[in-house]
């Protein structure tokens, strides 16, 4: 061992050097560079007693007389003392990462701070300093075997968010300053560890900022942002590598959004009862681009995920599968896409046919918690509540619930009471435009007579579109459900169609054919259904989704082999056309229904 143990020493200091003081035999008279060189050679770390005043030296000497502490320091460290009264003390202030002194500090040779603790905090407690030293030694061993660090990027926020979205990652933001000890320590001792670097570089796009964030957070702060720039998780402060990685894992878990289960519905109710929560049901027909957008914009929104975690147990079911069909039938849901709020006893409270934003969904959930869901409002309406504010909200709530017939009847009754002239007011016209479909009402006659005046107020195209919509809805009024099943009044329907032609309704043939096809489906007349469907497919622009829906209905309800074979031919032809287009363009349309069509062909011909 080439270094000398001294009791009293005093050295001058040049740039990057330390002036020794009388402290203990465990402290050498070396400069920082000399101590680092020796520590590197002997595989030790550098221990510095920083800024100890003459008055404190006696207490420090007594502390170092502890046998366990002395043995640890002599075996694992090269000790020096730092005189912070010299003109060059800024060198060690930087190395201390702005931590307070007088202090005991442990460093990598020629390198960064590993641990420091104020002299006053240690006092005469040798075990305290021994604990800090052991932690420093642990960090040093980790540092010796690490070569990578978190890759912090530069660029505009919107570009980084777009990159994160493209890579399927979150954006990790670290707020830091050069005057923040914890920030500097994290950068020197945590962010440059292989384990941390590999985890963060794999899962996040990382960026640093010195922008101050108001609120309760302090430097260093950490934000995890999703592709929309919304905060998924936030934290602050000094952390070791394990806690720092755990923070990232928490962010990734939160970023998954609402957790949907696929267990049996009854099991969902049991769990909801046990946890004192409600039940939220996502009932869907098909997966695809729209559902991916729903997941991205709404289910993974941090506010929605947090709110749902507190208040609901969530289940997701396809209405094409047994459990989804059973739930749909239980609650008499008429469509193929519903979001339902149910209590732990299985009683429906509210339902929505679609949502456009996280804000809208949160508003509907809060409505449920406040006891103003569709079911509760329907009961109030049944009991005779008719105040204007209630009626208008009840109409809108029923519409959002997909109960358009219920909403339309209430709107028609309400607006009829106000008279046709009420439609000159925008809010009443909006209720009429959105919900009323009664082709026999005085209101409809008023709209047709005053179509020019209303067109001046709301746009002629919008008014004409509404008139056509009501004619179309009226065409569907001739098939009614009875105790014996669905009954179609074909004679009355034919008279209605004559009225359409007499009124010169634009597209009357399309209106009549769609209504007749609907009647054929309800009455089980699948031969007429397929004939009309084929006419529509040949003459109208039919979407892949609608065509597929026709095939599913025939497959599930029609046993006639000749009809099934005829339908199978549609989908074979459609799938072949898609295949041909893909070969010609060299592009595969991932959102096409080709696979669904091919599967339907197999099922229909079986």
C-alpha positions in Angstrom: 0.0 0.0 0.0 1.6 3.2 -1.2 -0.5 5.8 0.6 0.5 7.2 4.0 -1.9 7.4 7.0 -1.5 10.8 8.7 -3.2 12.3 11.7 -2.4 15.9 10.9 -1.9 17.2 7.4 -2.2 20.4 5.3 -1.9 20.7 1.6 -2.3 23.5 -0.9 -5.0 23.0 -3.5 -4.9 23.6 -7.2 -7.8 23.2 -9.7 -9.5 19.8 -9.0 -7.5 19.2 -5.8 -8.5 19.0 -2.2 -6.7 20.6 0.8 -6.4 18.1 3.7 -7.4 18.8 7.3 -6.6 17.1 10.6 -9.4 14.5 10.9 -8.4 10.9 11.5 -5.7 8.3 10.6 -8.2 6.9 8.1 -7.9 10.0 6.0 -4.9 10.5 3.7 -3.1 13.6 2.5 -3.8 12.8 -1.1 -5.4 15.0 -3.6 -8.6 14.0 -5.3 -6.7 12.8 -8.4 -4.2 10.8 -6.3 -6.8 9.2 -4.2 -8.8 8.3 -7.3 -5.7 6.7 -8.9 -5.0 4.6 -5.8 -8.6 3.6 -5.3 -8.8 2.5 -8.9 -5.7 0.4 -8.6 -6.8 -1.2 -5.3 -10.4 -1.6 -6.5 -11.8 0.7 -3.8 -13.9 3.8 -3.7 -13.0 7.3 -2.5 -14.3 8.5 0.8 -14.3 12.2 1.5 -14.8 14.2 4.7 -16.0 17.4 3.2 -15.9 20.9 5.0 -15.4 19.7 8.6 -14.7 22.7 10.8 -12.0 22.5 13.5 -14.7 22.4 16.2 -16.2 19.3 14.7 -13.0 17.3 14.2 -12.9 15.9 17.7 -16.3 14.4 17.2 -15.3 13.0 13.8 -12.2 11.4 15.2 -14.3 9.7 17.9 -16.7 8.4 15.3 -13.9 6.9 13.3 -12.6 5.1 16.4 -15.5 2.7 16.0 -13.9 -0.7 15.1 -16.5 -1.9 12.6 -16.6 1.5 10.8 -12.8 1.8 10.8 -12.4 -1.7 9.4 -15.0 -1.0 6.6 -13.3 2.2 5.6 -9.8 0.9 5.6 -10.8 -2.2 3.5 -13.0 -0.5 1.0 -12.1 3.2 0.7 -9.3 5.7 0.1 -10.0 8.6 2.4 -9.3 12.3 1.9 -10.5 15.5 3.5 -11.8 18.5 1.6 -11.3 22.0 2.8 -14.3 23.9 1.5 -12.9 27.3 2.5 -10.4 27.4 -0.4 -11.1 29.5 -3.5 -11.5 26.4 -5.6 -14.2 24.8 -3.5 -16.6 25.0 -6.5 -14.9 21.8 -7.8 -16.2 19.8 -5.0 -19.6 21.5 -4.8 -20.2 20.2 -8.3 -19.0 16.8 -7.4 -21.4 16.8 -4.4 -24.3 17.4 -6.8 -25.3 20.4 -4.7 -25.8 18.3 -1.6 -25.2 20.1 1.8 -21.9 20.0 3.7 -20.1 19.4 6.0 -20.7 15.9 4.9 -19.4 12.4 4.5 -19.3 11.4 0.8 -18.4 8.3 -1.2 -17.3 8.5 -4.9 -16.3 6.3 -7.8 -12.6 6.8 -8.5 -12.3 9.8 -10.8 -16.1 9.7 -11.0 -19.5 10.5 -9.6 -21.0 10.7 -6.2 -22.4 7.4 -4.9 -23.8 8.5 -1.5 -23.5 11.4 0.8 -24.8 12.2 4.3 -24.6 15.4 6.4 -22.2 15.2 9.3 -25.0 16.4 11.7 -27.3 13.6 10.5 -24.7 11.0 11.4 -23.6 12.6 14.7 -21.9 10.0 16.7 -23.8 7.1 15.1 -21.1 4.9 13.5 -23.8 2.4 12.3 -25.5 5.2 10.3 -22.3 6.0 8.4 -21.6 2.3 8.0 -25.0 1.9 6.4 -24.4 4.7 4.0 -20.9 3.3 3.1 -22.3 -0.1 2.4 -25.0 1.3 0.1 -22.3 3.3 -1.7 -20.2 0.2 -2.1 -23.2 -1.7 -3.5 -23.8 1.1 -6.0 -20.1 1.1 -7.0 -20.2 -2.7 -7.7 -23.3 -2.1 -9.9 -21.6 0.8 -11.7 -18.5 -1.2 -12.4 -20.6 -3.6 -14.5 -22.7 -1.1 -16.3 -22.1 0.6 -19.6 -25.5 1.8 -20.9 -27.8 4.7 -19.9 -31.3 5.9 -20.6 -31.4 7.4 -24.1 -32.9 10.9 -23.8 -34.1 12.4 -27.0 -34.5 15.9 -28.3 -37.3 17.3 -30.4 -40.7 18.9 -30.5 -43.3 17.3 -28.2 -45.7 16.5 -31.0 -43.0 14.7 -33.0 -41.9 12.7 -30.0 -45.5 11.8 -29.2 -46.1 10.7 -32.8 -43.0 8.6 -32.6 -44.1 7.0 -29.4 -47.5 6.3 -30.9 -45.9 4.7 -34.0 -43.7 2.5 -31.8 -46.5 1.6 -29.4 -44.7 3.2 -26.5 -45.3 5.9 -23.9 -43.4 9.2 -23.7 -41.3 9.4 -20.5 -40.6 13.0 -19.4 -38.1 13.8 -16.7 -38.2 17.3 -15.3 -34.8 18.4 -13.9 -32.5 21.3 -13.3 -28.7 21.7 -12.8 -29.3 23.0 -9.3 -31.3 20.0 -8.1 -29.2 17.5 -6.2 -31.7 14.7 -6.6 -31.9 15.3 -10.4 -28.1 15.1 -10.7 -27.9 12.1 -8.4 -30.5 10.2 -10.5 -28.6 11.0 -13.7 -25.3 9.9 -12.2 -26.4 6.8 -10.3 -29.7 5.4 -11.6 -30.3 6.4 -15.2 -26.9 5.1 -16.3 -27.4 1.5 -14.9 -27.9 -1.2 -17.6 -31.0 -2.6 -16.0 -32.7 0.8 -15.9 -31.5 1.8 -19.3 -32.6 -1.4 -21.0 -36.1 -1.3 -19.4 -36.7 2.4 -20.2 -35.2 2.3 -23.7 -37.4 -0.8 -24.5 -40.7 0.6 -23.3 -40.5 4.4 -23.6 -39.4 7.3 -25.7 -37.5 9.5 -23.2 -37.0 13.2 -23.0 -35.6 15.7 -20.4 -37.0 19.2 -19.7 -36.2 22.0 -17.3 -39.7 23.5 -17.6 -41.3 24.2 -14.3 -44.6 22.4 -13.6 -46.9 24.1 -11.2 -48.8 22.2 -8.6 -47.6 19.7 -6.0 -44.7 18.1 -8.0 -41.1 19.1 -7.4 -37.9 18.4 -9.3 -37.1 15.8 -10.3 -40.6 15.0 -11.6 -41.5 12.2 -14.0 -44.5 12.1 -16.4 -45.6 9.3 -18.6 -47.7 10.5 -21.5 -49.8 8.5 -23.9 -50.0 9.2 -27.7 -52.6 11.9 -27.0 -50.3 13.7 -24.7 -52.3 12.8 -21.6 -50.6 12.0 -18.3 -50.9 8.3 -17.6 -48.8 8.4 -14.5 -46.8 11.0 -12.5 -44.2 10.8 -9.7 -41.4 12.8 -8.2 -38.2 12.6 -6.1 -35.1 10.5 -5.6 -35.5 6.8 -6.2 -33.2 3.8 -6.4 -33.1 1.6 -9.5 -35.7 -0.9 -8.3 -38.3 1.8 -7.4 -37.6 3.7 -10.6 -38.2 0.6 -12.7 -41.3 -0.2 -10.7 -42.6 3.3 -11.5 -42.2 2.5 -15.2 -44.1 -0.8 -14.8 -46.9 1.1 -13.0 -47.1 3.5 -15.9 -47.3 0.6 -18.4 -50.0 -1.0 -16.4 -52.1 2.2 -16.2 -51.6 2.7 -19.9 -53.5 -0.5 -20.6 -56.6 1.4 -19.6 -59.8 -0.1 -18.5 -59.4 -3.8 -17.6 -62.1 -5.9 -19.2 -62.9 -9.4 -18.1 -64.4 -12.2 -20.2 -65.6 -14.4 -17.4 -69.3 -15.5 -17.1 -71.6 -12.5 -16.4 -72.8 -14.1 -13.1 -69.2 -14.2 -11.9 -68.8 -10.5 -12.8 -71.9 -9.8 -10.6 -70.4 -11.7 -7.7 -67.2 -9.8 -7.8 -69.0 -6.4 -8.1 -71.1 -7.3 -5.0 -67.9 -8.3 -3.1 -66.1 -5.1 -4.0 -69.1 -2.8 -3.7 -69.0 -1.6 -7.3 -71.3 -1.4 -10.3 -70.9 -3.5 -13.5 -70.0 -2.0 -16.9 -70.6 -4.1 -20.0 -69.0 -3.6 -23.4 -71.2 -5.6 -25.9 -69.9 -5.5 -29.4 -70.6 -7.1 -32.8 -67.3 -6.9 -34.6 -63.7 -5.9 -33.9 -62.0 -3.6 -36.3 -60.7 -0.1 -36.9 -63.6 1.5 -35.0 -63.0 -0.6 -31.9 -59.3 0.1 -32.1 -60.0 3.8 -32.1 -62.4 3.3 -29.2 -59.7 1.6 -27.2 -57.1 4.2 -28.1 -59.2 7.3 -27.5 -61.4 6.1 -24.6 -60.5 2.9 -22.8 -56.9 3.9 -22.5 -57.7 7.4 -21.4 -56.1 7.8 -17.9 -59.2 9.6 -16.5 -61.5 6.8 -17.7 -59.2 4.0 -16.5 -58.9 5.6 -13.0 -62.6 6.3 -12.7 -63.5 2.8 -13.8 -61.1 1.2 -11.4 -62.8 2.9 -8.5 -66.4 2.4 -9.5 -66.9 -0.5 -11.9 -66.1 -4.1 -12.6 -66.0 -4.4 -16.4 -66.8 -7.2 -18.8 -66.4 -7.3 -22.6 -68.5 -9.7 -24.7 -69.2 -10.3 -28.4 -72.9 -10.6 -29.2 -72.0 -13.3 -31.7 -70.9 -15.6 -28.9 -73.1 -17.4 -26.4 -72.5 -15.2 -23.3 -72.9 -12.0 -25.3 -76.1 -13.2 -26.9 -77.5 -14.2 -23.5 -76.8 -10.7 -22.0 -78.3 -9.0 -25.1 -81.4 -11.0 -24.8 -81.6 -10.5 -21.0 -81.7 -6.8 -21.4 -83.7 -6.7 -24.7 -80.9 -4.8 -26.5 -81.9 -4.1 -30.1 -78.6 -3.3 -31.6 -75.2 -4.8 -31.9 -73.1 -2.3 -30.0 -74.0 -1.3 -26.4 -72.4 -0.1 -23.3 -74.5 -1.0 -20.3 -74.3 0.0 -16.6 -75.7 -2.7 -14.3 -75.9 -2.9 -10.5 -74.4 -5.8 -8.6 -77.9 -7.5 -8.5 -78.0 -7.5 -12.3 -80.5 -4.6 -12.7 -79.8 -2.4 -15.7 -79.3 1.2 -14.8 -78.2 2.9 -18.0 -77.1 2.1 -21.5 -75.4 3.9 -24.4 -75.2 2.9 -28.0 -72.0 4.7 -28.7 -69.6 7.3 -27.3 -67.4 9.8 -29.1 -65.0 10.9 -26.3 -63.7 10.1 -22.9 -65.5 13.2 -21.6 -68.8 11.9 -22.9 -68.3 8.5 -21.3 -67.3 9.9 -18.0 -70.4 12.1 -18.0 -72.6 9.1 -18.6 -70.9 7.2 -15.8 -71.4 10.1 -13.4 -75.1 10.2 -14.4 -75.4 6.6 -13.3 -73.7 7.2 -10.0 -76.1 10.2 -9.4 -79.1 7.9 -10.0 -80.1 9.6 -13.2 -79.5 6.7 -15.7 -82.0 5.8 -18.4 -83.8 3.3 -16.3 -84.4 5.7 -13.4 -85.5 8.5 -15.7 -87.9 6.1 -17.5 -89.5 5.2 -14.2 -90.0 8.9 -13.4 -91.6 9.5 -16.8 -93.9 6.5 -16.3 -95.0 8.0 -13.0 -96.0 11.3 -14.7 -93.0 13.6 -14.4 -93.5 16.1 -17.2 -91.5 19.3 -16.4 -89.9 20.8 -19.5 -86.3 20.3 -18.3 -86.9 16.7 -17.3 -88.7 15.8 -20.6 -86.0 17.2 -22.7 -83.3 15.4 -20.8 -85.3 12.2 -20.7 -85.6 12.3 -24.5 -81.9 12.8 -25.0 -81.1 10.1 -22.4 -83.4 7.6 -24.1 -81.8 8.4 -27.5 -78.3 7.8 -26.1 -79.6 4.5 -24.7 -80.6 3.4 -28.1 -84.3 3.5 -27.2 -85.2 5.6 -30.2 -88.8 4.5 -30.3 -89.2 5.6 -26.6 -87.4 8.9 -27.3 -89.4 9.5 -30.4 -92.7 9.0 -28.8 -91.8 11.3 -25.9 -90.5 13.9 -28.3 -93.5 13.8 -30.6 -95.9 14.1 -27.6 -93.9 17.0 -26.1 -93.5 18.9 -29.3 -97.1 18.3 -30.4 -98.2 20.0 -27.2 -96.0 23.0 -28.1 -97.4 23.2 -31.6 -95.7 23.3 -35.1 -94.5 26.8 -34.7 -92.2 25.7 -31.9 -90.0 24.1 -34.5 -88.8 27.6 -35.5 -86.8 27.6 -32.3 -83.5 25.8 -32.7 -83.6 23.6 -29.6 -87.0 22.2 -30.5 -86.1 21.6 -34.1 -83.1 19.7 -32.9 -85.3 17.4 -30.8 -87.6 16.9 -33.8 -84.7 16.3 -36.2 -83.0 13.8 -33.9 -85.8 11.8 -32.4 -89.2 12.2 -34.1 -90.1 9.7 -36.9 -93.9 9.8 -36.9 -95.1 10.1 -40.5 -98.7 10.5 -39.5 -98.4 13.4 -37.1 -99.5 17.0 -37.6 -95.9 18.0 -37.0 -94.8 16.1 -40.1 -97.5 17.8 -42.1 -96.3 21.2 -40.7 -92.7 20.4 -41.7 -93.7 19.5 -45.3 -95.9 22.6 -45.7 -93.3 25.0 -44.2 -90.2 23.2 -45.6 -89.0 26.4 -47.3 -89.2 28.5 -44.2 -87.6 25.9 -42.1 -84.9 25.4 -44.8 -84.1 29.1 -44.5 -83.5 28.6 -40.7 -81.7 25.2 -40.7 -80.6 24.6 -44.3 -82.8 23.3 -47.1 -80.7 20.1 -47.4 -81.1 19.3 -43.7 -84.9 19.8 -43.8 -85.3 17.7 -46.9 -83.1 14.9 -45.4 -85.3 14.9 -42.3 -88.5 14.7 -44.4 -87.0 11.7 -46.3 -86.0 10.1 -43.1 -89.6 10.2 -41.7 -91.0 8.8 -44.9 -88.5 6.0 -44.6 -89.3 5.4 -40.9 -93.0 5.4 -41.7 -92.5 2.6 -44.2 -91.4 0.4 -41.4 -94.6 0.8 -39.4 -96.5 -1.9 -41.2 -94.8 -4.8 -39.4 -95.8 -5.2 -35.8 -95.0 -7.7 -33.1 -97.9 -9.7 -31.7 -98.3 -12.5 -29.2 -98.2 -14.9 -32.2 -95.1 -13.3 -33.6 -94.5 -10.6 -36.2 -97.3 -9.6 -38.6 -96.9 -7.7 -41.8 -99.8 -5.6 -43.2 -98.9 -5.9 -46.9 -102.0 -4.1 -48.2 -101.5 -1.1 -46.0 -97.8 -1.1 -47.0 -98.7 -1.0 -50.7 -101.0 2.0 -50.1 -98.2 3.8 -48.2 -95.8 3.2 -51.1 -98.4 4.7 -53.5 -98.4 7.7 -51.3 -94.6 7.9 -51.6 -94.8 7.9 -55.3 -97.6 10.5 -55.3 -95.6 12.8 -53.1 -92.6 12.3 -55.5 -90.4 11.3 -52.6 -86.8 11.1 -53.7 -85.6 7.5 -53.6 -89.0 6.1 -52.8 -88.1 2.8 -54.4 -85.0 2.4 -52.2 -87.1 3.3 -49.1 -89.8 0.8 -50.0 -87.4 -2.0 -50.7 -85.4 -1.6 -47.4 -88.7 -1.5 -45.4 -90.0 -4.6 -47.2 -86.7 -6.4 -46.6 -86.9 -5.6 -42.9 -90.5 -6.9 -42.7 -89.3 -10.1 -44.5 -86.6 -10.6 -41.9 -88.9 -10.2 -38.9 -91.6 -12.5 -40.4 -89.0 -15.1 -41.3 -89.7 -14.8 -45.1 -86.1 -15.5 -46.1 -86.8 -16.1 -49.7 -88.2 -12.6 -50.1 -85.3 -11.3 -47.9 -82.6 -12.7 -50.1 -84.3 -11.6 -53.3 -84.5 -8.0 -52.1 -81.0 -8.2 -50.6 -79.6 -9.2 -54.0 -81.5 -6.4 -55.7 -80.0 -3.9 -53.2 -76.5 -5.3 -53.6 -76.8 -5.0 -57.4 -78.4 -1.5 -57.5 -77.2 0.3 -54.4 -73.8 1.0 -52.8 -73.7 -1.5 -49.9 -70.9 -1.5 -47.4 -69.0 -4.7 -46.5 -70.3 -4.5 -42.9 -73.9 -4.3 -44.1 -73.5 -7.1 -46.6 -71.9 -9.3 -43.9 -74.8 -8.5 -41.5 -77.2 -9.9 -44.1 -75.2 -13.1 -44.4 -75.0 -13.6 -40.6 -78.8 -13.2 -40.3 -79.4 -15.8 -43.0 -76.8 -18.1 -41.6 -78.3 -18.0 -38.1 -82.0 -18.1 -39.0 -82.6 -19.7 -42.4 -82.6 -23.5 -42.8 -83.5 -23.5 -46.5 -80.4 -24.9 -48.3 -81.2 -23.3 -51.6 -81.4 -19.8 -50.0 -78.3 -20.5 -48.0 -76.4 -21.5 -51.2 -77.6 -18.4 -52.9 -76.3 -16.2 -50.1 -73.0 -18.1 -50.0 -72.5 -17.3 -53.7 -72.6 -13.5 -52.8 -69.8 -13.8 -50.3 -67.7 -16.1 -52.6 -68.0 -13.5 -55.4 -67.2 -10.6 -53.0 -64.2 -12.4 -51.5 -62.9 -13.2 -54.9 -63.2 -9.6 -56.0 -61.2 -8.4 -52.9 -58.5 -11.0 -53.7 -58.2 -9.8 -57.3 -57.9 -6.2 -56.2 -55.2 -7.1 -53.7 -53.2 -8.9 -56.4 -53.6 -6.0 -58.8 -52.6 -3.3 -56.3 -50.1 -5.4 -54.3 -51.7 -4.0 -51.2 -53.5 -6.0 -48.5 -56.4 -4.2 -46.9 -56.2 -5.3 -43.2 -59.6 -3.8 -42.4 -61.5 -5.7 -45.2 -64.1 -8.3 -44.5 -62.5 -10.9 -46.9 -61.7 -13.3 -44.1 -65.2 -13.0 -42.6 -66.8 -13.5 -46.1 -64.8 -16.7 -46.7 -65.8 -18.1 -43.3 -69.4 -17.3 -44.0 -69.2 -19.2 -47.3 -68.1 -22.3 -45.5 -70.8 -22.0 -42.8 -73.6 -21.3 -45.3 -72.9 -24.4 -47.5 -72.6 -26.8 -44.6 
